[in-house]
């Protein structure tokens, strides 16, 4: 029976265990560049025993940042500082992953500890933000975005393609396309935010078109030995929005394109969604997608204890668990989990072994 600390093979790479550090924004960049903060933050989780460490969402173009302080991968100049990080992660025995993203209409906000509200150009923000339709995320204080024309859609596709190419050059071994949480690609998927009348709106086939085109192009530029993942919001938690049935149908199509895993999150498209929060509340999505499509899945969301994470893997609800806040609280969560679960062959760093053995 598969368990949390069993290695996981995908294409030409092997994860030393089924534990991943979920992408978590750090809001610590200037002009998109990775800093010493990112080096310390990401490498410490690798040293702590995670099998996979994802960067935060890295914007594929400057206007695609959630905040002016977000990480970016839109320029060749971003490669060098990221390479320093991936080298250190690999030296710790961990797989380095990057999430490439475009924030769409949810772009250009202040950092959370400054309120997370839209910022104008005078405070380092930008206008306009882009979306499938001219519909604001928050009618009270969000700007109405510009609807992307076909030239803009092509620009976005090119930006994802080039960012994936740079990611490989920077040494990342897993490339994840961010199509969740109300950001640009999710905005195209959901009928709540996409009211287009052209080939990219209306029917299910039209709303998924942009993501499928980007997934196909990213898969083509990433070497066959490396996996490509897609993070989706499996449901909007809102009536007449995107839902799990559509997510399963999308996963079938992504698998056919060579996508290797679905990272199943949820929500984020509109304010006021009634999300049914609870321990592991999103694992039903990763479970159903995995069972009905045969694609690998990652479970995420309020996964906190070693026993809970191990149960998710042992019962086949997902192939990998991605953990966020617990890794913020404890960079060595994976090592503590191995100790608590009685794993005898966990590869503690030799410098730290006396603390565990």
Secondary structure, DSSP 4 states (H G I P E B T S, - for coil): ---TTS-EEETTEEESSSEEEPP------BTTB--HHHHHHHHHHHHTT-SEEEEEEEESSGGG-SBTT--B-SSGGGHHHHHHHHHHHHHTT-EEEEEEE--GGG-SB--GGGT--B--GGGT--S--EESSS--SSTTTPPPPEEP-HHHHHHHHHHHHHHHHHHHHTT-SEEEEEE-TTSHHHHHH-TTT----STTSSSHHHHTHHHHHHHHHHHHHS-TTSEEEEEEES--SSTTS--HHHHHHHHHHHHHTT--EEEEE---SSTT------TTTTHHHHHHHHHHH--EEEEESS--SHHHHHHHHHTTS-SEEEE-HHHHH-TTHHHHHHHHTT-SS----TTTHHHH-
